[in-house]
Amino acid sequence: MNSDEMLRNLKILYVEDDDEAREELIDVLKRRVGRVFACENGVRGLELYNDFKPDIIIADYYMPEMNGIEMIKQIHRQGEETAAIVISAVSEVDAILSAIDAGIHKYILKPVNVQELLEVLGELASELYEKRKRKSAALPENKKKVEDEIKREFSAMLKAMTGKGPKNVSVFMNGDSIEMVASEVLTTFEKNLLDNNRNIAIIKHVRELFFSVKEKELCQMILKVAGCGVALSKVIISVEKDKNKLIFTVDQSE
């Protein structure tokens, strides 16, 4: 696959509060990449990210409501490792260091040099393509069957452990990680506690502690079903949305 084809397979989130600058760059990006999701601030950008899971983020540094750095940090706190490019009219050392600390891949000064941006996108597209090839090679041939079996086992474990089975479970195997998302998991007791907003933090903490205590059993279940050793690397509890997300890192030395 050549560079142009790799770019056409990309989904990009572009967040910029300057309407004119945003529209100009959108026109450029739409001619080169697969899909572009654009908005004017980090709050909306975070929503678009969670809805569409883009491959690369391009964000302005300074924006109202939530700046680009804070948006990227929040995305990374969710366990995501999406490549990010920050653009800014500011070349101050503190701003650049803040961007580096957020885990960005490139800091580009305004006015944006389109050729420079496209070169960076090409490099990131190539890295993403190679990473996906490695992940694909590492996946079992019966990936769907394994995901379905993990789904069944996880649902049964939750019901046995909490007395309440989830309404839905999604499992995603990505070569170096396995993600499990359980929806509508709150017990009747937990739901009753929601009458007081102060209890949300308590429910979240108890759920996190629960999965920490049960980590060994969960990892053993995955080893039995998928044949690979894993470690629980991230627990994301959304009490408001009634969802639990677990991310396991696959032991590549297996």
RAQUIZI-V336900 format. One record per residue. N is the residue number from 1. RES is the residue in one letter. PHI is phi in radians with two decimals (999 if undefined). PSI is psi in degrees with one decimal (999 if undefined). Layout:
n=N res=RES phi=PHI psi=PSI
n=N res=RES phi=PHI psi=PSI
This chain:
n=1 res=M phi=999 psi=127.1
n=2 res=N phi=-1.47 psi=176.2
n=3 res=S phi=-1.06 psi=-42.3
n=4 res=D phi=-1.10 psi=-40.3
n=5 res=E phi=-1.17 psi=-38.9
n=6 res=M phi=-1.08 psi=-42.7
n=7 res=L phi=-1.10 psi=-39.0
n=8 res=R phi=-1.20 psi=-14.6
n=9 res=N phi=-1.60 psi=-0.7
n=10 res=L phi=-1.48 psi=145.8
n=11 res=K phi=-1.95 psi=125.9
n=12 res=I phi=-2.12 psi=135.0
n=13 res=L phi=-1.75 psi=123.3
n=14 res=Y phi=-2.11 psi=118.7
n=15 res=V phi=-2.09 psi=117.3
n=16 res=E phi=-2.67 psi=129.6
n=17 res=D phi=-1.49 psi=-16.0
n=18 res=D phi=-1.43 psi=110.3
n=19 res=D phi=-1.00 psi=-45.5
n=20 res=E phi=-1.14 psi=-46.4
n=21 res=A phi=-1.10 psi=-39.1
n=22 res=R phi=-1.12 psi=-46.2
n=23 res=E phi=-1.14 psi=-38.3
n=24 res=E phi=-1.10 psi=-46.0
n=25 res=L phi=-1.29 psi=-31.5
n=26 res=I phi=-1.02 psi=-43.8
n=27 res=D phi=-1.03 psi=-41.6
n=28 res=V phi=-1.16 psi=-47.7
n=29 res=L phi=-1.13 psi=-40.8
n=30 res=K phi=-1.10 psi=-24.5
n=31 res=R phi=-1.40 psi=-14.7
n=32 res=R phi=-2.06 psi=-30.0
n=33 res=V phi=-1.98 psi=170.0
n=34 res=G phi=-1.17 psi=-58.9
n=35 res=R phi=-2.42 psi=145.5
n=36 res=V phi=-2.21 psi=125.7
n=37 res=F phi=-1.94 psi=121.8
n=38 res=A phi=-2.22 psi=149.8
n=39 res=C phi=-2.77 psi=-178.8
n=40 res=E phi=-1.88 psi=-5.4
n=41 res=N phi=-2.73 psi=167.6
n=42 res=G phi=-1.17 psi=-30.5
n=43 res=V phi=-1.10 psi=-49.2
n=44 res=R phi=-1.19 psi=-34.7
n=45 res=G phi=-1.07 psi=-39.9
n=46 res=L phi=-1.11 psi=-39.8
n=47 res=E phi=-1.12 psi=-45.7
n=48 res=L phi=-1.11 psi=-38.4
n=49 res=Y phi=-1.06 psi=-48.7
n=50 res=N phi=-1.17 psi=-27.0
n=51 res=D phi=-1.37 psi=-38.4
n=52 res=F phi=-2.06 psi=-10.2
n=53 res=K phi=0.82 psi=64.7
n=54 res=P phi=-1.16 psi=162.4
n=55 res=D phi=-1.42 psi=-33.8
n=56 res=I phi=-2.43 psi=143.2
n=57 res=I phi=-1.93 psi=132.9
n=58 res=I phi=-2.07 psi=121.1
n=59 res=A phi=-2.42 psi=140.6
n=60 res=D phi=-1.22 psi=149.6
n=61 res=Y phi=-1.23 psi=-59.6
n=62 res=Y phi=-1.68 psi=120.0
n=63 res=M phi=-2.57 psi=156.1
n=64 res=P phi=-1.24 psi=159.3
n=65 res=E phi=1.25 psi=-57.3
n=66 res=M phi=-2.67 psi=124.3
n=67 res=N phi=-1.37 psi=172.0
n=68 res=G phi=-1.10 psi=-38.2
n=69 res=I phi=-1.13 psi=-46.3
n=70 res=E phi=-1.11 psi=-39.0
n=71 res=M phi=-1.06 psi=-46.5
n=72 res=I phi=-1.11 psi=-41.0
n=73 res=K phi=-1.07 psi=-42.1
n=74 res=Q phi=-1.14 psi=-38.0
n=75 res=I phi=-1.12 psi=-42.8
n=76 res=H phi=-1.17 psi=-32.3
n=77 res=R phi=-1.16 psi=-22.4
n=78 res=Q phi=-1.35 psi=-1.8
n=79 res=G phi=1.63 psi=6.6
n=80 res=E phi=-1.50 psi=148.2
n=81 res=E phi=-2.13 psi=31.9
n=82 res=T phi=-1.10 psi=134.1
n=83 res=A phi=-1.11 psi=140.1
n=84 res=A phi=-2.32 psi=139.3
n=85 res=I phi=-2.07 psi=128.5
n=86 res=V phi=-1.88 psi=132.9
n=87 res=I phi=-2.03 psi=142.1
n=88 res=S phi=-2.82 psi=153.4
n=89 res=A phi=-1.49 psi=-4.3
n=90 res=V phi=-1.77 psi=129.4
n=91 res=S phi=-1.94 psi=19.9
n=92 res=E phi=-1.12 psi=145.2
n=93 res=V phi=-1.05 psi=-42.8
n=94 res=D phi=-1.07 psi=-39.5
n=95 res=A phi=-1.15 psi=-42.9
n=96 res=I phi=-1.15 psi=-43.1
n=97 res=L phi=-1.12 psi=-37.4
n=98 res=S phi=-1.10 psi=-39.8
n=99 res=A phi=-1.16 psi=-42.0
n=100 res=I phi=-1.10 psi=-41.9
n=101 res=D phi=-1.08 psi=-29.4
n=102 res=A phi=-1.36 psi=-6.5
n=103 res=G phi=1.49 psi=30.0
n=104 res=I phi=-1.36 psi=161.8
n=105 res=H phi=-1.70 psi=-25.8
n=106 res=K phi=-2.72 psi=141.5
n=107 res=Y phi=-2.03 psi=114.8
n=108 res=I phi=-2.01 psi=130.7
n=109 res=L phi=-1.44 psi=146.2
n=110 res=K phi=-1.44 psi=152.5
n=111 res=P phi=-1.16 psi=141.6
n=112 res=V phi=-1.16 psi=127.8
n=113 res=N phi=-1.43 psi=106.9
n=114 res=V phi=-1.01 psi=-41.5
n=115 res=Q phi=-1.10 psi=-41.7
n=116 res=E phi=-1.09 psi=-44.1
n=117 res=L phi=-1.09 psi=-44.2
n=118 res=L phi=-1.13 psi=-34.9
n=119 res=E phi=-1.14 psi=-42.4
n=120 res=V phi=-1.12 psi=-43.0
n=121 res=L phi=-1.08 psi=-39.2
n=122 res=G phi=-1.09 psi=-42.4
n=123 res=E phi=-1.11 psi=-45.0
n=124 res=L phi=-1.17 psi=-36.9
n=125 res=A phi=-1.10 psi=-40.5
n=126 res=S phi=-1.13 psi=-44.1
n=127 res=E phi=-1.09 psi=-41.6
n=128 res=L phi=-1.14 psi=-40.4
n=129 res=Y phi=-1.08 psi=-45.6
n=130 res=E phi=-1.14 psi=-39.1
n=131 res=K phi=-1.11 psi=-41.3
n=132 res=R phi=-1.18 psi=-34.4
n=133 res=K phi=-1.11 psi=-43.2
n=134 res=R phi=-1.13 psi=-41.4
n=135 res=K phi=-1.11 psi=-42.7
n=136 res=S phi=-1.09 psi=-40.0
n=137 res=A phi=-1.18 psi=-28.3
n=138 res=A phi=-1.47 psi=-13.9
n=139 res=L phi=-1.35 psi=145.1
n=140 res=P phi=-1.18 psi=152.1
n=141 res=E phi=-1.08 psi=-31.9
n=142 res=N phi=-1.71 psi=43.4
n=143 res=K phi=-0.88 psi=-50.0
n=144 res=K phi=-1.06 psi=-41.3
n=145 res=K phi=-1.12 psi=-42.1
n=146 res=V phi=-1.14 psi=-43.6
n=147 res=E phi=-1.05 psi=-42.6
n=148 res=D phi=-1.13 psi=-37.6
n=149 res=E phi=-1.21 psi=-41.2
n=150 res=I phi=-1.07 psi=-40.6
n=151 res=K phi=-1.03 psi=-47.0
n=152 res=R phi=-1.13 psi=-45.0
n=153 res=E phi=-1.12 psi=-42.8
n=154 res=F phi=-1.15 psi=-42.0
n=155 res=S phi=-1.06 psi=-44.9
n=156 res=A phi=-1.13 psi=-39.9
n=157 res=M phi=-1.12 psi=-44.0
n=158 res=L phi=-1.09 psi=-41.4
n=159 res=K phi=-1.14 psi=-41.4
n=160 res=A phi=-1.20 psi=-35.9
n=161 res=M phi=-1.44 psi=-33.2
n=162 res=T phi=-2.00 psi=-13.4
n=163 res=G phi=1.47 psi=-0.2
n=164 res=K phi=-2.40 psi=114.5
n=165 res=G phi=-1.41 psi=149.7
n=166 res=P phi=-1.23 psi=150.9
n=167 res=K phi=-1.25 psi=-34.1
n=168 res=N phi=-2.59 psi=143.8
n=169 res=V phi=-2.30 psi=132.8
n=170 res=S phi=-2.03 psi=138.8
n=171 res=V phi=-2.23 psi=132.1
n=172 res=F phi=-2.24 psi=118.2
n=173 res=M phi=-1.72 psi=123.7
n=174 res=N phi=-2.14 psi=28.4
n=175 res=G phi=1.47 psi=-65.6
n=176 res=D phi=-1.80 psi=3.9
n=177 res=S phi=-2.69 psi=157.8
n=178 res=I phi=-2.28 psi=126.3
n=179 res=E phi=-1.96 psi=136.0
n=180 res=M phi=-2.20 psi=127.2
n=181 res=V phi=-2.13 psi=119.7
n=182 res=A phi=-1.91 psi=130.9
n=183 res=S phi=-1.97 psi=148.2
n=184 res=E phi=0.96 psi=63.7
n=185 res=V phi=-1.88 psi=-13.6
n=186 res=L phi=-1.12 psi=136.1
n=187 res=T phi=-1.33 psi=168.2
n=188 res=T phi=-1.04 psi=-40.6
n=189 res=F phi=-1.07 psi=-44.8
n=190 res=E phi=-1.12 psi=-40.2
n=191 res=K phi=-1.11 psi=-37.4
n=192 res=N phi=-1.14 psi=-32.7
n=193 res=L phi=-1.18 psi=-22.3
n=194 res=L phi=-1.19 psi=-10.6
n=195 res=D phi=-1.07 psi=-23.8
n=196 res=N phi=-1.98 psi=114.7
n=197 res=N phi=-1.02 psi=-25.5
n=198 res=R phi=-1.17 psi=-18.0
n=199 res=N phi=-1.42 psi=-11.8
n=200 res=I phi=-1.02 psi=-45.1
n=201 res=A phi=-1.10 psi=-35.0
n=202 res=I phi=-1.17 psi=-46.3
n=203 res=I phi=-1.05 psi=-44.1
n=204 res=K phi=-1.04 psi=-46.5
n=205 res=H phi=-1.11 psi=-43.0
n=206 res=V phi=-1.12 psi=-41.0
n=207 res=R phi=-1.11 psi=-43.7
n=208 res=E phi=-1.08 psi=-43.1
n=209 res=L phi=-1.12 psi=-40.3
n=210 res=F phi=-1.01 psi=-49.5
n=211 res=F phi=-1.20 psi=-30.4
n=212 res=S phi=-1.13 psi=-42.8
n=213 res=V phi=-1.17 psi=-36.2
n=214 res=K phi=-1.59 psi=8.0
n=215 res=E phi=-0.96 psi=-45.7
n=216 res=K phi=-1.04 psi=-44.5
n=217 res=E phi=-1.13 psi=-40.3
n=218 res=L phi=-1.14 psi=-42.3
n=219 res=C phi=-1.16 psi=-37.5
n=220 res=Q phi=-1.15 psi=-37.9
n=221 res=M phi=-1.08 psi=-45.2
n=222 res=I phi=-1.15 psi=-40.1
n=223 res=L phi=-1.05 psi=-42.4
n=224 res=K phi=-1.13 psi=-42.8
n=225 res=V phi=-1.44 psi=-47.3
n=226 res=A phi=-1.67 psi=-16.3
n=227 res=G phi=1.34 psi=18.9
n=228 res=C phi=-2.32 psi=142.6
n=229 res=G phi=-1.32 psi=141.1
n=230 res=V phi=-2.41 psi=164.1
n=231 res=A phi=-2.32 psi=138.9
n=232 res=L phi=-1.27 psi=115.4
n=233 res=S phi=-1.85 psi=-20.7
n=234 res=K phi=-2.71 psi=135.2
n=235 res=V phi=-2.17 psi=120.3
n=236 res=I phi=-2.09 psi=112.3
n=237 res=I phi=-1.87 psi=120.7
n=238 res=S phi=-1.97 psi=97.2
n=239 res=V phi=-1.16 psi=-41.6
n=240 res=E phi=-1.06 psi=-39.4
n=241 res=K phi=-1.60 psi=-2.7
n=242 res=D phi=0.98 psi=51.1
n=243 res=K phi=-2.35 psi=141.6
n=244 res=N phi=-2.11 psi=127.0
n=245 res=K phi=-2.08 psi=125.7
n=246 res=L phi=-2.03 psi=132.7
n=247 res=I phi=-2.06 psi=123.3
n=248 res=F phi=-1.92 psi=136.5
n=249 res=T phi=-1.62 psi=129.8
n=250 res=V phi=-1.42 psi=134.5
n=251 res=D phi=-1.27 psi=108.1
n=252 res=Q phi=-1.31 psi=-8.0
n=253 res=S phi=-1.49 psi=-5.3
n=254 res=E phi=-1.09 psi=999
